[in-house]
Amino acid sequence: MSKGRDSEESSGEEVEIPLPDGQTSILCIIQQLLGFDRARVFCSDGKVRLCRIPGKFKKRMWMKVGDVVLVAPWDFQPERGDILYRYTSTELQRLERKGLLKELKELLGG
């Protein structure tokens, strides 16, 4: 018997994923993990930000270089931000179908 680890993806119904709105959240790619719950990310607006990984993601959602994440830039320091969500491979396919990854790919040259 499973210990409550039923995959949401295997249930067949689509789970709503958080989408960037352009103002309070943007798509970014992790460039470097810096330690002390920090990561340097390259964002779809062309800026490089120093982002904080919240405690709720530390052991539950492992992050690595190259992952696409949703970031909320700080109001008082726009060159910093908080990571809100890390997209899985299936969620990235859904973002690609919606056309949300185009500008990020153009900035990366691919």
Residue pairs with C-beta under 8 A, 6 or more apart in sequence:
8 15
9 15
9 88
9 90
14 94
17 85
17 87
17 91
17 94
17 95
18 25
18 70
18 84
18 85
19 95
19 98
19 100
20 26
20 27
20 44
20 70
20 100
24 72
25 70
25 71
25 72
25 84
26 43
26 44
26 45
26 70
26 71
26 73
27 43
27 44
27 68
27 69
27 70
27 71
27 95
27 100
27 101
27 104
28 41
28 42
28 43
28 44
28 49
28 51
28 68
28 69
28 70
28 71
28 104
29 41
29 42
29 66
29 67
29 68
29 69
29 104
29 108
30 39
30 40
30 41
30 63
30 64
30 65
30 66
30 67
30 69
31 39
31 40
31 41
31 42
31 48
31 65
32 39
32 40
32 65
33 39
33 63
33 64
33 65
34 40
34 50
37 52
37 53
37 54
37 55
37 58
38 50
38 51
38 52
38 53
39 50
39 51
39 53
39 63
39 83
40 48
40 49
40 50
40 51
41 48
41 49
41 51
41 69
41 71
41 81
41 83
42 48
42 107
42 108
43 49
43 71
43 73
44 103
44 104
44 107
46 107
47 78
47 79
48 79
49 71
49 73
49 78
49 79
49 80
49 81
50 79
50 80
50 81
51 69
51 71
51 80
51 81
51 82
51 83
52 80
52 81
52 82
52 83
53 63
53 83
54 82
54 83
57 63
57 83
57 86
61 86
63 69
63 83
63 86
67 86
67 87
68 86
68 87
68 92
68 95
68 101
68 104
69 83
69 84
69 85
69 86
69 87
70 83
70 84
70 85
70 86
70 87
71 81
71 82
71 83
71 84
72 81
72 82
72 84
73 80
73 81
74 80
74 81
74 82
87 95
92 101
95 101
